[in-house]
Amino acid sequence: MAHVTQPVRRRHIPQRSCIACRRTDSKRALIRIVRTAQQGVQIDPTGKLAGRGAYLCQSQPCWQKAIKSSALNRALKTTLTVDELAALRAFAASLPEALESDGDEPALPG
């Protein structure tokens, strides 16, 4: 009797949307911001902190848009404090200007 093998099952990859540009990507490719009861709003590098979360792309324009348009306030159902906004702006400044291109555009020399 012939042995029949089951097809390899593909692993599920959770998808999330950026609250600024609405681009959908894998959960790991986006940065999570979380509102916790004890520590307020903070960046969640592990994606595992308990609390209400929102996701943003890893690019400055998305972060600037989310902060300027109050999208973070709506998504986290809170009002960000001055200190929290300052911490988020400082983190955003460390991000690249734009998302990495898929190779559609030639790289600029220099």
C-alpha positions in Angstrom: 0.0 0.0 0.0 1.4 3.4 -1.0 2.1 6.0 1.7 0.2 9.3 1.0 1.8 12.4 2.5 -0.3 15.4 3.6 0.6 18.7 1.9 2.7 21.0 4.0 0.5 23.5 5.7 1.6 27.1 5.4 1.9 29.0 8.7 -0.6 31.8 9.3 1.0 35.3 9.4 -1.0 37.9 11.3 -1.8 41.0 9.2 -2.2 44.5 10.7 -3.0 48.0 9.2 -1.0 51.2 9.7 -3.4 53.7 11.3 -1.9 56.6 9.2 -1.6 55.2 5.6 -3.9 52.2 6.0 -1.3 49.9 4.4 -1.7 46.3 5.4 1.5 44.3 6.3 2.6 41.5 8.6 2.4 42.2 12.3 6.2 42.0 12.6 6.8 44.6 9.9 4.8 47.3 11.7 5.6 49.1 15.0 3.1 48.7 17.8 2.2 51.5 20.2 0.3 50.4 23.3 -1.7 52.2 26.0 -1.4 50.4 29.3 -3.2 51.2 32.5 0.0 51.7 34.6 2.5 53.1 32.1 0.4 55.1 29.7 1.2 55.2 26.0 4.5 53.6 24.9 6.2 51.8 22.0 5.9 48.0 22.3 8.9 46.5 20.5 7.9 42.9 21.4 4.2 43.4 20.4 3.2 41.5 23.5 2.4 44.1 26.2 -1.1 44.0 27.5 -3.2 47.0 26.5 -4.9 48.7 23.6 -2.6 48.8 20.6 -2.2 50.6 17.3 0.2 49.9 14.5 2.3 52.3 12.4 4.7 51.8 9.5 8.4 52.1 10.0 8.6 55.5 8.3 8.6 59.1 9.5 5.8 60.3 7.3 3.3 57.8 8.8 4.3 58.7 12.3 4.1 62.5 11.6 0.7 62.0 10.1 -0.6 59.9 13.0 0.6 62.4 15.6 -0.6 65.5 13.6 -4.1 64.1 12.8 -4.8 62.7 16.2 -5.1 59.2 14.7 -3.2 57.8 17.7 -5.6 59.4 20.1 -8.6 57.8 18.3 -6.9 54.4 17.9 -5.8 54.2 21.5 -9.0 55.9 22.8 -7.0 58.3 24.9 -5.5 61.8 24.9 -1.7 61.7 24.6 0.2 63.7 27.1 3.0 66.2 26.2 5.6 63.7 27.5 4.1 60.8 25.5 4.0 63.0 22.3 7.6 64.0 22.9 8.7 60.4 23.3 6.9 59.3 20.1 8.3 62.3 18.1 11.8 61.4 19.3 11.3 57.8 18.2 9.9 58.9 14.9 13.0 61.0 14.2 15.1 57.8 14.4 13.1 56.1 11.6 13.9 56.3 7.9 12.3 59.1 5.8 10.3 56.6 3.6 9.6 52.9 3.4 12.2 50.7 1.6 11.3 50.4 -2.0 10.7 47.1 -3.7 13.4 47.8 -6.3 11.0 49.7 -8.6 13.0 52.9 -8.4 16.8 53.1 -9.0 18.9 54.0 -6.0 20.3 57.5 -6.0 24.1 57.7 -6.0 25.8 59.4 -3.1 
